[in-house]
Amino acid sequence: MTPAMAAGVAGKLREIGDIVALIEAKEAERPVVRGLVQKGELKRMRIDNIEIYSDATNAAVMRHPGRAFPGVLIQGDTLHSLAKQADLICAGIGIGSDAFEEADDLRGTLWALVNHYKATLVAHSMDLPFSSISN
């Protein structure tokens, strides 16, 4: 019997698979970015007309139908790199610093975008351009 079981906090001895499942569930709780679809709401791929103002690599500027302003297209591997860089910045700043909360919000937003990107590619049976093991 573990101390958690004796205290009535846990009803069973946890195995590594249980711990991994808890970590994955916690990862899924990362902040949701306004406008992203929720899990299970991914739409089928469609072909649509968009206005392309610039085709610059990792900085294509385009306007999606129905949007007032153009946006910037960032490749998935670059987005993943930015999210990992935000992790390093938050670790360097440290909890308690005045800038940490803002940096952590930025990190959460980037990871929410990465998770949306990953879920979309998986739903369409596409390979990720980065290792999903690294986050």
N, CA, C and O of each residue as an XYZ file, in Angstrom:
540
protein
N       0.848     -1.178      0.000
C       0.000      0.000      0.000
C       0.896      1.244      0.000
O       1.852      1.345      0.768
N       0.553      2.187     -0.887
C       1.322      3.432     -0.972
C       0.755      4.447      0.023
O      -0.367      4.282      0.503
N       1.519      5.493      0.333
C       0.998      6.548      1.219
C      -0.278      7.189      0.665
O      -1.186      7.524      1.426
N      -0.346      7.361     -0.662
C      -1.548      7.955     -1.265
C      -2.758      7.052     -1.065
O      -3.860      7.539     -0.816
N      -2.560      5.738     -1.174
C      -3.653      4.800     -0.955
C      -4.080      4.819      0.510
O      -5.272      4.779      0.814
N      -3.112      4.879      1.407
C      -3.415      4.906      2.843
C      -4.177      6.170      3.214
O      -5.026      6.149      4.106
N      -3.874      7.280      2.527
C      -4.548      8.543      2.810
C      -5.902      8.638      2.118
O      -6.641      9.599      2.334
N      -6.236      7.648      1.286
C      -7.513      7.659      0.584
C      -7.526      8.540     -0.651
O      -8.590      8.805     -1.211
N      -6.344      9.004     -1.091
C      -6.250      9.857     -2.274
C      -6.257      9.024     -3.548
O      -6.795      9.450     -4.570
N      -5.662      7.842     -3.492
C      -5.597      6.944     -4.650
C      -6.195      5.604     -4.264
O      -6.025      5.129     -3.141
N      -6.895      5.005     -5.210
C      -7.528      3.726     -4.936
C      -6.740      2.532     -5.423
O      -7.060      1.392     -5.086
N      -5.704      2.785     -6.220
C      -4.917      1.677     -6.745
C      -3.475      2.100     -6.949
O      -3.161      3.290     -6.989
N      -2.625      1.133     -7.073
C      -1.219      1.374     -7.365
C      -1.107      1.748     -8.837
O      -1.572      1.010     -9.706
N      -0.497      2.883     -9.116
C      -0.376      3.360    -10.497
C       0.772      2.675    -11.217
O       1.817      2.393    -10.631
N       0.554      2.413    -12.504
C       1.602      1.883    -13.361
C       2.071      3.004    -14.269
O       1.431      4.053    -14.339
N       3.175      2.797    -14.961
C       3.743      3.845    -15.817
C       2.738      4.295    -16.881
O       2.685      5.478    -17.218
N       1.950      3.373    -17.405
C       0.934      3.728    -18.406
C      -0.095      4.688    -17.850
O      -0.569      5.574    -18.561
N      -0.450      4.516    -16.562
C      -1.388      5.429    -15.910
C      -0.799      6.833    -15.828
O      -1.493      7.823    -16.060
N       0.481      6.908    -15.497
C       1.154      8.196    -15.361
C       1.261      8.892    -16.716
O       1.041     10.099    -16.819
N       1.601      8.123    -17.756
C       1.671      8.688    -19.107
C       0.309      9.232    -19.516
O       0.222     10.314    -20.096
N      -0.753      8.493    -19.218
C      -2.108      8.945    -19.558
C      -2.453     10.238    -18.828
O      -3.093     11.118    -19.404
N      -2.041     10.364    -17.577
C      -2.285     11.594    -16.819
C      -1.533     12.775    -17.429
O      -2.068     13.880    -17.526
N      -0.288     12.533    -17.837
C       0.509     13.597    -18.457
C      -0.119     14.032    -19.772
O      -0.224     15.228    -20.046
N      -0.537     13.069    -20.589
C      -1.159     13.397    -21.870
C      -2.462     14.156    -21.670
O      -2.774     15.070    -22.433
N      -3.222     13.783    -20.650
C      -4.473     14.490    -20.363
C      -4.188     15.928    -19.946
O      -4.912     16.846    -20.332
N      -3.131     16.125    -19.157
C      -2.759     17.468    -18.726
C      -2.303     18.303    -19.920
O      -2.632     19.486    -20.019
N      -1.541     17.682    -20.830
C      -1.091     18.381    -22.036
C      -2.286     18.844    -22.856
O      -2.248     19.923    -23.447
N      -3.338     18.049    -22.899
C      -4.523     18.397    -23.678
C      -5.259     19.596    -23.089
O      -6.088     20.205    -23.766
N      -4.965     19.941    -21.836
C      -5.609     21.068    -21.172
C      -4.932     22.390    -21.474
O      -5.370     23.424    -20.968
N      -3.879     22.396    -22.280
C      -3.194     23.651    -22.598
C      -4.209     24.641    -23.154
O      -5.246     24.234    -23.677
N      -3.924     25.928    -23.049
C      -4.899     26.950    -23.453
C      -5.384     26.766    -24.890
O      -4.627     26.367    -25.775
N      -6.643     27.062    -25.094
C      -7.234     26.994    -26.424
C      -7.143     28.389    -27.035
O      -7.502     29.377    -26.395
N      -6.669     28.464    -28.251
C      -6.549     29.744    -28.938
C      -7.895     30.097    -29.546
O      -8.548     29.257    -30.165
N      -8.305     31.344    -29.364
C      -9.579     31.805    -29.903
C      -9.671     31.471    -31.387
O      -8.752     31.757    -32.155
N     -10.769     30.873    -31.777
C     -10.990     30.563    -33.176
C     -10.598     29.151    -33.584
O     -10.995     28.697    -34.658
N      -9.827     28.441    -32.755
C      -9.474     27.073    -33.102
C     -10.666     26.165    -32.845
O     -11.429     26.378    -31.902
N     -10.818     25.169    -33.676
C     -11.900     24.215    -33.458
C     -11.543     23.323    -32.280
O     -10.367     23.095    -31.996
N     -12.543     22.832    -31.611
C     -12.333     21.932    -30.492
C     -12.123     20.518    -31.023
O     -12.454     20.222    -32.171
N     -11.570     19.646    -30.178
C     -11.314     18.265    -30.568
C     -12.611     17.637    -31.089
O     -13.678     17.806    -30.499
N     -12.498     16.927    -32.179
C     -13.656     16.283    -32.774
C     -14.411     17.173    -33.747
O     -15.360     16.714    -34.384
N     -14.017     18.432    -33.879
C     -14.701     19.352    -34.771
C     -13.909     19.637    -36.041
O     -14.274     20.534    -36.801
N     -12.843     18.902    -36.285
C     -12.048     19.152    -37.483
C     -12.892     18.887    -38.721
O     -13.583     17.873    -38.818
N     -12.821     19.807    -39.650
C     -13.606     19.680    -40.869
C     -12.796     18.944    -41.928
O     -11.572     18.842    -41.846
N     -13.495     18.448    -42.900
C     -12.840     17.789    -44.024
C     -12.070     18.831    -44.816
O     -12.435     20.006    -44.850
N     -10.999     18.378    -45.452
C     -10.212     19.260    -46.298
C     -11.080     19.750    -47.446
O     -11.875     18.998    -48.008
N     -10.915     21.013    -47.781
C     -11.650     21.563    -48.907
C     -10.714     22.426    -49.737
O      -9.654     22.842    -49.270
N     -11.106     22.681    -50.937
C     -10.343     23.561    -51.813
C     -11.126     24.860    -51.920
O     -12.325     24.856    -52.200
N     -10.435     25.968    -51.695
C     -11.088     27.260    -51.694
C     -10.133     28.286    -52.299
O      -8.924     28.059    -52.354
N     -10.669     29.392    -52.744
C      -9.841     30.468    -53.278
C      -9.365     31.349    -52.130
O     -10.143     31.718    -51.250
N      -8.081     31.680    -52.150
C      -7.524     32.613    -51.182
C      -6.747     33.676    -51.940
O      -6.306     33.449    -53.066
N      -6.583     34.822    -51.326
C      -5.792     35.890    -51.917
C      -4.384     35.790    -51.350
O      -4.198     35.865    -50.135
N      -3.395     35.623    -52.213
C      -2.001     35.515    -51.778
C      -1.288     36.815    -52.139
O      -1.190     37.190    -53.308
N      -0.794     37.491    -51.104
C      -0.116     38.776    -51.292
C       1.396     38.612    -51.332
O       2.096     39.437    -51.919
N       1.902     37.550    -50.711
C       3.340     37.271    -50.697
C       3.519     35.777    -50.524
O       2.828     35.152    -49.720
N       4.442     35.204    -51.276
C       4.761     33.775    -51.172
C       6.071     33.536    -50.433
O       6.674     32.472    -50.573
N       6.512     34.501    -49.658
C       7.795     34.376    -48.955
C       7.792     33.135    -48.059
O       6.806     32.853    -47.379
N       8.902     32.402    -48.065
C       9.034     31.197    -47.249
C       8.846     31.536    -45.777
O       9.473     32.462    -45.262
N       7.991     30.790    -45.110
C       7.663     30.980    -43.696
C       7.110     32.364    -43.382
O       7.108     32.784    -42.225
N       6.653     33.058    -44.381
C       6.050     34.377    -44.152
C       5.068     34.718    -45.266
O       4.903     35.888    -45.612
N       4.418     33.708    -45.827
C       3.437     33.955    -46.873
C       2.287     34.768    -46.271
O       1.796     34.460    -45.185
N       1.872     35.798    -46.986
C       0.768     36.636    -46.522
C      -0.425     36.354    -47.421
O      -0.351     36.493    -48.642
N      -1.525     35.955    -46.794
C      -2.715     35.597    -47.556
C      -3.968     35.925    -46.773
O      -3.949     36.020    -45.546
N      -5.063     36.099    -47.506
C      -6.350     36.356    -46.859
C      -7.280     35.195    -47.145
O      -7.542     34.844    -48.295
N      -7.767     34.615    -46.075
C      -8.711     33.502    -46.129
C     -10.090     34.061    -46.455
O     -10.416     35.164    -46.016
N     -10.910     33.332    -47.213
C     -12.254     33.820    -47.539
C     -13.037     34.192    -46.273
O     -13.039     33.458    -45.284
N     -13.684     35.325    -46.333
C     -14.507     35.758    -45.213
C     -13.766     36.547    -44.146
O     -14.384     37.044    -43.205
N     -12.460     36.670    -44.279
C     -11.678     37.419    -43.290
C     -11.426     38.829    -43.805
O     -11.228     39.032    -45.003
N     -11.435     39.796    -42.903
C     -11.212     41.190    -43.292
C      -9.743     41.475    -43.582
O      -9.419     42.258    -44.476
N      -8.851     40.833    -42.817
C      -7.434     41.116    -42.957
C      -6.657     39.869    -43.338
O      -7.049     38.759    -42.978
N      -5.552     40.043    -44.068
C      -4.695     38.905    -44.389
C      -3.986     38.386    -43.135
O      -3.890     39.088    -42.128
N      -3.501     37.170    -43.211
C      -2.716     36.567    -42.143
C      -1.386     36.083    -42.690
O      -1.132     36.156    -43.892
N      -0.547     35.593    -41.804
C       0.766     35.079    -42.187
C       0.751     33.568    -42.004
O       0.342     33.070    -40.956
N       1.194     32.845    -43.013
C       1.279     31.390    -42.945
C       2.651     31.007    -42.406
O       3.673     31.353    -42.998
N       2.672     30.301    -41.294
C       3.919     29.808    -40.712
C       3.913     28.295    -40.863
O       2.945     27.641    -40.475
N       4.970     27.734    -41.418
C       5.076     26.291    -41.593
C       5.030     25.596    -40.229
O       5.463     26.161    -39.225
N       4.511     24.385    -40.200
C       4.360     23.647    -38.958
C       5.656     23.393    -38.218
O       5.693     23.471    -36.990
N       6.728     23.088    -38.948
C       8.001     22.840    -38.268
C       8.545     24.124    -37.644
O       9.169     24.079    -36.584
N       8.315     25.266    -38.291
C       8.739     26.546    -37.725
C       7.906     26.885    -36.494
O       8.444     27.367    -35.498
N       6.609     26.641    -36.551
C       5.736     26.866    -35.400
C       6.187     26.022    -34.213
O       6.241     26.507    -33.083
N       6.508     24.770    -34.471
C       6.990     23.869    -33.416
C       8.286     24.403    -32.810
O       8.457     24.379    -31.591
N       9.192     24.883    -33.650
C      10.455     25.453    -33.155
C      10.210     26.688    -32.293
O      10.883     26.874    -31.279
N       9.258     27.531    -32.682
C       8.929     28.716    -31.889
C       8.367     28.334    -30.520
O       8.686     28.966    -29.513
N       7.529     27.297    -30.488
C       6.952     26.841    -29.216
C       8.044     26.293    -28.298
O       8.035     26.551    -27.095
N       8.984     25.537    -28.869
C      10.089     25.012    -28.061
C      10.978     26.154    -27.556
O      11.474     26.101    -26.431
N      11.179     27.175    -28.378
C      11.961     28.337    -27.970
C      11.253     29.064    -26.822
O      11.910     29.547    -25.900
N       9.932     29.142    -26.871
C       9.166     29.766    -25.783
C       9.324     28.969    -24.486
O       9.376     29.554    -23.404
N       9.400     27.636    -24.589
C       9.659     26.808    -23.401
C      10.987     27.202    -22.759
O      11.072     27.362    -21.541
N      12.024     27.358    -23.588
C      13.349     27.728    -23.075
C      13.341     29.125    -22.447
O      13.986     29.351    -21.423
N      12.626     30.038    -23.049
C      12.537     31.396    -22.503
C      11.857     31.371    -21.137
O      12.334     32.006    -20.197
N      10.748     30.642    -21.022
C      10.046     30.551    -19.734
C      10.937     29.907    -18.673
O      10.943     30.337    -17.520
N      11.677     28.889    -19.057
C      12.580     28.241    -18.104
C      13.671     29.216    -17.661
O      14.066     29.211    -16.495
N      14.160     30.053    -18.581
C      15.207     31.009    -18.253
C      14.707     32.156    -17.385
O      15.424     32.647    -16.513
N      13.467     32.579    -17.633
C      12.891     33.675    -16.848
C      12.599     33.192    -15.431
O      12.946     33.853    -14.452
N      11.959     32.037    -15.338
C      11.631     31.468    -14.039
C      10.324     31.995    -13.467
O       9.985     33.167    -13.630
N       9.601     31.116    -12.800
C       8.341     31.484    -12.151
C       8.630     32.538    -11.087
O       9.629     32.449    -10.373
N       7.767     33.518    -10.987
C       7.952     34.580    -10.004
C       8.448     35.869    -10.620
O       8.295     36.941    -10.034
N       9.037     35.776    -11.790
C       9.502     36.978    -12.490
C       8.287     37.725    -13.048
O       7.272     37.110    -13.374
N       8.395     39.040    -13.157
C       7.302     39.842    -13.700
C       6.950     39.435    -15.127
O       5.782     39.472    -15.513
N       7.940     39.054    -15.900
C       7.718     38.720    -17.313
C       7.228     37.283    -17.508
O       6.778     36.938    -18.601
N       7.305     36.446    -16.486
C       6.988     35.030    -16.669
C       5.547     34.813    -17.115
O       5.302     34.012    -18.016
N       4.592     35.505    -16.509
C       3.185     35.272    -16.848
C       2.912     35.561    -18.325
O       2.222     34.792    -18.995
N       3.457     36.671    -18.827
C       3.282     37.006    -20.236
C       3.967     35.984    -21.138
O       3.395     35.553    -22.140
N       5.187     35.597    -20.784
C       5.921     34.605    -21.577
C       5.196     33.263    -21.551
O       5.144     32.564    -22.563
N       4.638     32.904    -20.398
C       3.917     31.641    -20.280
C       2.627     31.657    -21.094
O       2.248     30.635    -21.666
N       1.942     32.811    -21.156
C       0.753     32.930    -22.011
C       1.126     32.747    -23.479
O       0.432     32.056    -24.225
N       2.236     33.379    -23.886
C       2.722     33.223    -25.255
C       3.043     31.759    -25.542
O       2.672     31.229    -26.589
N       3.733     31.113    -24.611
C       4.083     29.703    -24.767
C       2.818     28.855    -24.903
O       2.748     27.981    -25.766
N       1.831     29.109    -24.063
C       0.580     28.350    -24.130
C      -0.136     28.523    -25.457
O      -0.688     27.567    -26.003
N      -0.127     29.745    -25.974
C      -0.758     30.012    -27.268
C      -0.031     29.279    -28.392
O      -0.667     28.681    -29.260
N       1.301     29.324    -28.377
C       2.071     28.621    -29.411
C       1.824     27.125    -29.355
O       1.636     26.494    -30.394
N       1.821     26.539    -28.152
C       1.598     25.096    -28.040
C       0.168     24.719    -28.421
O      -0.058     23.635    -28.961
N      -0.801     25.599    -28.148
C      -2.171     25.327    -28.588
C      -2.238     25.283    -30.115
O      -2.935     24.447    -30.689
N      -1.505     26.191    -30.767
C      -1.447     26.174    -32.233
C      -0.752     24.906    -32.746
O      -1.205     24.294    -33.713
N       0.350     24.516    -32.093
C       1.048     23.283    -32.485
C       0.120     22.087    -32.330
O       0.047     21.241    -33.222
N      -0.587     22.005    -31.211
C      -1.491     20.870    -30.980
C      -2.627     20.844    -31.986
O      -3.038     19.771    -32.428
N      -3.143     22.021    -32.357
C      -4.173     22.091    -33.389
C      -3.612     21.628    -34.732
O      -4.270     20.884    -35.460
N      -2.408     22.063    -35.055
C      -1.731     21.658    -36.291
C      -1.557     20.142    -36.324
O      -1.861     19.491    -37.323
N      -1.059     19.588    -35.206
C      -0.839     18.132    -35.134
C      -2.154     17.374    -35.301
O      -2.223     16.406    -36.059
N      -3.196     17.812    -34.595
C      -4.490     17.133    -34.672
C      -5.058     17.193    -36.087
O      -5.659     16.229    -36.561
N      -4.865     18.324    -36.755
C      -5.363     18.472    -38.125
C      -4.631     17.532    -39.074
O      -5.266     16.873    -39.898
N      -3.307     17.461    -38.972
C      -2.547     16.568    -39.838
C      -2.886     15.107    -39.562
O      -3.033     14.321    -40.498
N      -3.009     14.739    -38.300
C      -3.359     13.358    -37.952
C      -4.745     13.015    -38.504
O      -4.945     11.928    -39.046
N      -5.699     13.935    -38.369
C      -7.056     13.698    -38.870
C      -7.080     13.496    -40.373
O      -7.981     12.847    -40.905
N      -6.089     14.053    -41.060
C      -6.014     13.918    -42.518
C      -4.931     12.932    -42.955
O      -4.516     12.916    -44.114
N      -4.481     12.107    -41.998
C      -3.489     11.053    -42.261
C      -2.215     11.594    -42.900
O      -1.669     10.997    -43.828
N      -1.753     12.723    -42.393
C      -0.532     13.330    -42.913
C       0.573     13.221    -41.871
O       0.310     13.262    -40.669
N       1.818     13.080    -42.342
C       2.968     13.014    -41.449
C       3.283     14.386    -40.877
O       3.071     15.410    -41.528
N       3.792     14.392    -39.647
C       4.247     15.638    -39.035
C       5.647     15.969    -39.538
O       6.434     15.053    -39.776
N       5.987     17.255    -39.709
C       7.319     17.625    -40.161
C       8.326     17.717    -39.011
O       9.437     18.217    -39.190
N       7.930     17.230    -37.827
C       8.796     17.220    -36.656
C       8.440     16.000    -35.820
O       7.400     15.377    -36.032
N       9.290     15.669    -34.889
C       9.052     14.503    -34.037
C       7.971     14.828    -33.015
O       8.087     15.814    -32.287
N       6.929     14.018    -32.952
C       5.863     14.259    -31.966
C       6.311     13.846    -30.582
O       5.655     14.196    -29.601
N       7.411     13.110    -30.468
C       7.939     12.698    -29.170
C       8.508     13.903    -28.446
O       8.419     13.990    -27.221
N       9.097     14.840    -29.193
C       9.722     16.008    -28.572
C       8.705     17.034    -28.139
O       9.082     18.057    -27.568
N       7.456     16.808    -28.382
C       6.284     17.584    -27.952
C       5.483     18.075    -29.086
O       4.469     18.743    -28.883
